[in-house]
Amino acid sequence: MADHPAPPVGGPLVTGSEIARLAGVTRAAVSNWRRRYEDFPAPAGGGASSPLFDLADVQAWLDKQRKGQDVSVEVQLWQALRAAYGDEMISGLADVAQLFAGVEGDAPKALPTDAVRLARQLGDSGSPGDVVSALTERFTDSVRRAGSDQVTSPRIVRAVRHFAGEVVADATLVDPACGIGTLLLAVGPESGPRRCGQEADSRSARFAQLRADLTGRTGVAILTGDSLRDDRWPGLKADLVVCDPPVGATDWGRQDLLLDPRWEFGTPSRAEGELAWLQHAYAHTAPGGRVLMVMPASVAYRKAGRRIRAELVRRGILTDVIALPPGSAASHALPVHLWHLRRPQSPDDAVARVRMIDLTANDPDGPLEPGPGQTADVPLIELLDDAVDLTPSHHIEESHRDYATEYQSLRQELAEQVRLLADLLPTLMGGVGPSALEGPSVSVADLARAGLVEYGDREPISVSDQLDTDYLQGFLRSAANARRSTSASGTYRLDGKGARIPQMDIAEQRRYGAAFRALQEFEESARKVAELSKQAAALARDGLGNGALGPGD
């Protein structure tokens, strides 16, 4: 349910968008008024993200500022319904629709007298279907409702219609979780198709059916019930199934449905309710029929659903995965996917590639046709790895990778690093006499006390022109000092306090320092050569495997 309390008895409450309707301005203008005018009415309910305001206070303020307009009958009806039904607005809309339809004789008992009067006044001045459509638009536009299980956001509706393409007039359409009928009534031509819906919420199902009847839709039948637990359309085969299923539901009935024949791709886990809805939708497709399913992006890669994803790919049933722009689902900014499935008419009719479409960089109200670099036709074999990740961006980036150019660039860089490597190794000759540390030496602690050394973030450094830093750090890493820095447990930690370095004049220190510095550069270059070698080998192996590279002469 919504997170707002029911309006108080004292009077109806309105949202910011409803104030905008009253004043004939945009919602942004209302937000500006709240910031600019100290006397703008304070919220009387709701939450920080969607406050509610007392209608009487708002109307008085609009009149005072000469920003108000006469409140239309439609607005008065909406506010009367909000005052009477609060968070149960679907029931209010259904009762108004029932009043217009003349169902069960008299007006519904819950419908207030003033709402009955206003509704009939609107119905007398226009079409009851137009009145119900206007109230539905207000309901859908409500910030705290759009994107709920009962209402699919307008942006997702637009995307489903776009990717569904042309729907023939004699088609059969199904939505097994139709809510108030948003998707079911929006896809395909207004007249012609047979539309079959099912909805677990009886209020939503009642309103969806009445809405269809009052707007002149024929061939629409919406039944009440949980489609997974109690399928009211057994044996029905559709040309197109559209569905925006409940998200994140773990109580979808798995324990009671373990042996259900609908799970032909695998029994979904409790956390994968979306894949249960997907298979239910596919079970209702005729040969050649299609499914367009709204999916959270995480379903494309979650470990629990890997087996089912693999079966969908292996059998050539999944045709497209479309990543819609963030913000398409009005209730959150997370990306949403559309999965497009098609039941093959024969074994030879299965697809050999899955089209990946990534629109996540697009404006949610912008074009839905993918641009250059936003699609990839991925062979099935490339999807059937250990993860079976169906995230479009992952495969599109790979498909547009210039393997040949990248490989040649890596190869040239590797050759240059190998050439430099030999030059970096310093020229050394046989030493004379005992180890330098066996002669006169001084502890780093004494040098520090004398002010010649400071301890930096990682290693001691010289702060005197009498001591060369490379010489100092080179001897700190010698085998003798390494033994001093190794604990009894075998842990090595460079701790210069207990280390000792030979006593030499500054000229000799610099000769040693130069050799130590060259060795350090050699080691860093060797590590880079190793990393480049690993990258080049992996790139070459992938390129040879997917056909992007071929053997040379």
N, C-alpha and C positions, 0 to 999 in steps of 0.2 A: 504494500500500500504506500501512498505518498507520505512524505515526512512532515506534512502540515496538519495541525489540529483542525477539527471542524470549526467553522465560523461561529462566533458567539451569537447568542440570541438577539443581542442588541441591533444587529444589522449585518447585511452581506459584506464580504470582503472582496477586494479586487487585486489582481496581479498588475505588475508594471505594464504588461502588454495590453491588458484590458483598459488601463488608464489611457494608453496611447490611442486605443480605439475610440474612447469617449471624446478625447480632445482632437482627434483627427491628425495626430502626429506620429512620428516613429518612436520606437521604444528607446532609442538613443536620446531623443529629446526629453523623455521622462527622466532618464538617468541624469541628464544635465540639470533638470529642474531640481532634483533631489540635492545635487551638490551646490547649486547656486542660491537657492532660496531657503533661508533658515526656517521659515514658517511652513515649509512643505510638510504635510502630515507625516508623523512618525509611523513606522510599521505597527500594525495591530495584531500581527500573527505571522505564521510562516517561519522561514529560516533566513540565515544571512544571505544565501545565494538566491533565494526566491521569496522575498518578503511579500506580505499581504497587507493591504491598506483598507481602512474603513471607507466604504463607498460614499457615505454622507459627508465625511470630512473632505474627501477628495473633490466631490462635486462642489462643496462650498469654496474650497481653495481655487478651483478652476473658475468659478464665477467671480471671485474676488479679483483674480488676475486677468479676467476677461479672456481666458484661454479655453473655456468650456464650450460645449455644444449641447443642444438638447439631447437628452438620453433617448436613443431609439427604442422602439418596442422590443426589438431583438435583444438589445443589451439589458433591458429591464427583465426580460424572460430569463436570460442567462444568470443574472444576479439573483433572481428569485429561486432558480434551481440550485445555485450555489448555497444560498441561505438554508434551503430545505434539505439538501442531500450531502453537503460538505464533501468529504472524500469519496462518496458513493455517486459521483456524477454520472457514471455509466448507467446506473439505475434511473437517474433523472432523465437522461436522454432517451432511454428505452420507454419510459412512461409517457414522454411527450410523443414519441413515435407511435406508441400504442393508442394514444388519444386520437391522433390523426387517422390511424388505420381503422378505428372503430372496433378494435379487438375487444372482445368480452364486454361489449355494451358500454357501460358508463366509464367515466374517467377513472384512471387508477387511483386508489385510495390515498397513496402516498403523495400524489401530486397536489400541491397547495392550490387553493382557490384562485389566488392571483396569478399563478403560473398557468392554470387552465384558461383563465380569461385572456391573458397575453398570448398564449399559444393559439387560441382560436381567432384572436384578432389578427395575428400574423397569417394564419391559414386562410382567412377570408380575403386578405389583401394580396395573396399570392399562392404559389404552389406549396402544399405541405412538403413535397420532396425537396424544394429549395430551402425551406425552413430547416429541415433536418440536416441537409448538407451544410448549411451555414453553421448550425450548432456543432456538427461534427468537425468542421474546420477550426472552430474556436477550441474545441476539446483537444484536437491534435496539436494546435499551436501553443497550448499551455506548456510552459517550460517544465513543470514538474511532472508532466504526463508523457510527453513525447519520448519515444524510445522504450516505453514500458512493454510488458508482455502483451498488452491489449492493443497497442498502437505502434506500428512500424513507422519510423521517421520518413518524412517526405523525400529526403535525399536517397534513402535506401529504396523506396518505392520507385523513384526515377531510375535508379541503377538497374533494378530488376526488370523494369519495363524495357529499358534499353537493350540489355543483354538477352532478354527473352526473344527479341526480334518480332517478326510478324507472326501472329496467331490467327489461324483460320477461323471462320465464323462457326463452323460445326465442330470445333474442338471441345474436348472435355478438360476442364481445369479443376484442380484440387488444391486446397490448403488445409492441412491437418491440424494447424494451430492458428486459426484465422483471426483470433481476437475480435475486433469490431468489423472485420472484413476489409481492412485497409488494402492489403495486397490482392486478395482474391477478386475484389471488385475493380481494381485499378489495371490489371494486366489484361491485354487483349481488347478486342472491340467491345463497345458497350452492349451491343445486342448480338445475339447469335450463340456464343459459347454456352455450354452447360457448365455451371459452377457449383462445386460441391465442397462444403466446408465443414469443419468440426472444431469445437472450442470447449475446453473444460469449464470455463467460467460461464455460468448460465446467463448472467446479465449481459455479457458481451455477445454471446451467441444470439440472444433475443433481439438485441439492438441491431446486430448485423443483418439478421433476416428482415426485420421491419424496415431498416434503411434501404435494403435492396428492393423491397416491395414498393415503398413509397417513391423511390426514384425511377420506377418503371423498369427495373431489371427483371427479365424473365429467365427462367431456367436456373434460378438460384435456390439452393437448398442448404441450410446450415443447421447441423445437428449438435446437440449438447453431449459432451462426454470427453474423457481423456483418451486421445487417439492411441496411445501406446498400450494402455491397460484395457481399453474397451473400444475397439475400432468399430465405428458405426457404419462404415462403408466397406464391408468385407466383399472381396471379389471385384471391386471397382478398379478399372484400369484407365489411366488418364493419358492424354497427349502431353500435358504439362502439369507438373506439381511445383508449386511455389511455397516457400515456408520460411518464416522468421521465428525459429523455435525458442523456447525458454533457454536462457543461458545459465550455465553453472548449476543446474539442478541435479542433485545427487539422489533424489528420491523418485526417480522416474519409473521404478518398478522392476529393477533388474532381477531381484531374487525370485519374483513371481513369473518372470519371463525368460528364464535361462534356456529353455528348450524351444523358444518361439521360432517358427520357420522363417521369420523375416530376417533373422541374423545370418544371411547366407555368406557374408564376408567376415563373420566372427562376432562373438558375443561382446558387446561393449562393456567396459568397466563402469563402476558406479560414477566415476568422474567424467566419463565420456558420454553423457546423455545426448549431446549433439549428434554423435555418430549413431545413436539409436534412432533419432528422428530422421537422419539421413537415409538409413536403411528402410525405415517405415515408408518414407516418401518414394524410394526406389521400388518398393514392393507394389506400389500403386501405379506404376508406369506400364503402358502397353509397349509392345515391340516398336522401337523407333521413338518412344516417348522420352521426355526429358524431365530433369529435376533442376531447379534453381534454388539453392539453399543458402541462406545467410548464416555465416559461420564466424565465431571469434577467431582471430588470427592464430591463437595458440593451438587450435585443433590441428593446424597444419604440421606441427612438429612435436607435440607432446608424446612422450615415450609410450604411454598407455595405449594410444591409438595406432601405433606403428603397424601392427598386423593387418588391421582393417584397411588402412591407407594402402598398404602394399597390395592387398587383394583388389581394391578398386583400380589401381594402376595396372596390375598384372593382367586383369581381364579386359582391359581396354574400354572401361566404362566412364572413367573420369576424362572429360574433354577439355575443361578450362578451369583455372583457378584465377580469380580476379581480386587483387588487393585494392580495395576502395580507398579514397583519400581519408585521412584522419578528420573526424568531425562528421562523417556520414551518419553515424548513429548519434542522434541528438543528445542522448543521456550521458555520453562520455566521448573523449577525444581519441580513444584507441582505434587502431585500424581494424577494419572489418573485411572479411573475405566473402566472395560469392563462389560457391562450388557448382559447377555445371556438369551434370551427369547425363548420359544417354544410354538407354537400353538397346543393345544391338539387335537388329532384326534377324541376324544369323551370325555364326562364328566368324565369318569373313568380314563382318560389318564393324568389328571392334576397331577402336582407334589405335594408331601406332605411336602417336605423340600426344603430349598434353601441352596445350597452349597456356603459358604463364603470362599474365598481364599485371603490371605493377603501376598503379595510379596514385601511389602514396605521396608523390611529390606534387600532385595537382590540387587545385582549389576544389573543395567539396561541391561547390556550385558551378564548377567549370565543365568543359567538355569531357565526355566519357569515352570518346574515341582515343585509343592509345596513340601516342606520338612515337617518333623514332627513338629506339633504344628502350621502349617500355614493354616490349613483347619478346617472347622466345618460345619456339616450338621444340619441346624437350623430348627426345626419344625415351620410351618407357624404361629401357635398360639403365639409363642414367639416373632415374628416380629410385630404382630398387636397390639402394645401398643399405647400410645398417640403420640409418636414421629415417629414411623415406620422408625427408623434409619437403613439404609441398609449398613452402614460402616462395612466392614469385620472385622477389628481389634476389634471392640466393641464386636462382638459376639464370635470371636475366643478366646479372653481372658476369657470370661465367660464359654465357653464350656470346656476349659482345666483347669478350677478351681477345685481344690481338696476340695470339700465341706466337706467331712467327716473329713479329717485331720485338716482343718481350723476350723471347728466347735469344735472339741475336744480340740484344742489348745486354742481357745477363752474361752471355758468352764472352762478349768483348770486355766487359768490366772484370770478369773473372780472369781473363788472360792478362789484363793490365795489372791486376793485383798479384798474380803469380810472378810476373816479371819483376815487380817491385820488391817482392818478398825476399828474393836472393840478395838484392842490393842492400836491404835493411839489416841483414845479419852482419854484425861488426867483424872486422878482421882482428883475430886474436892470435897470440903466439905463446909459446911455452914460458911459464913463469920460472923465476929463480928463487930459491930459498923456501922457507916454511910459509904456511898460510899467513896472510896479512893480519889476521886476528890473533895469531900466536905471538906477534911482536907487540910493541907498545900500543895500548888502546885506551879508550876513554868511554865511560858509560854515557848514554844519552841523558840519564837523569842529571849527571854532573853538568853536561852542556846546557841543560834547561836551567839549572840553578845559576849558571853563569850568564844567562840571558842570551845564549846563542841559538836556542831552539824553542819553538812554540808548538803546542799540540793543536793541529787543525782538526777538521771534522773527521778525517779518516786516518791520517798519518802525521808524524812529526815533520816539521818543515824548518829550514834554516832561516834565521832572521839576521844573519851577520855575513859580511863579505869575507869572513875567515873560514866559512863552512859552505860547501857546495851541496845543495838540496838533493840532486840526483845521486851524488856520491853517498850521502846520508841514507837515503831510502834504498839504494841498491844494496848496501851492506846490511840494512835491516832485514832484507829478504834472504840473506845468505843462509846456508844450511845450519851454521852454528847458532845464529840468532833465532832461526825457526824452531830449533829444539828448545830454546829458552822460552819461546812463546807458546809452546804446546803443553796443554794441561795433562794431568794424569789420565783423564778420560779420553785423550786423543783429540780434543778440540783445539784448533789453531786460532789464535787471535793475535793480530799484530799489535804488540804492546811495547812501544819503544823505551819505556822506563827502565826495563831490565836489560835492554840490548846494549852491546858495545860496538864501537867502530874504531878502525885503526887510526893512529895519529899520523897524518901526512901533511905536507905543506899544500897550500891552496892550488898550486899548479898541478901537482900529482893528483889531488882530489878531482880536478876538472877532467883529467885524462880518464880516470875511472868513471866519473859521472857521465861522460860522453858515451862510454861503452855500455853502462847500465841503461842509459836513455835509449840507445839504439836497440838494445834487447827488448825493452818494453814496447817500442814501436813495432818491432818484429812480431812479438806475441799478439799485439792488437791486430796487425795485418793478417796474421795466420788465422785468428778467429774469424775475421771477415771473409777470408778465402773459404773457410769451412762452411760458413753460413751461405755464401753465394753458391758453393758447390751443391749444398742441400737443395736450395731453391731451384737451381738449374736442372738438377736431376728430377725433381718432382714435376716441374713444368714440362720437361721433355717427355716424361712418362705419361702425364695426363694428355698432352697434345698428340702423342702417337696413338694413344688409346681412343681418343674421340675424333680422330681424323683431322684435327687442326694442324698437325705437323706430319711430315713424311720423311723417310730416310733420304739422306743426300747421296750424291754419286759415290 
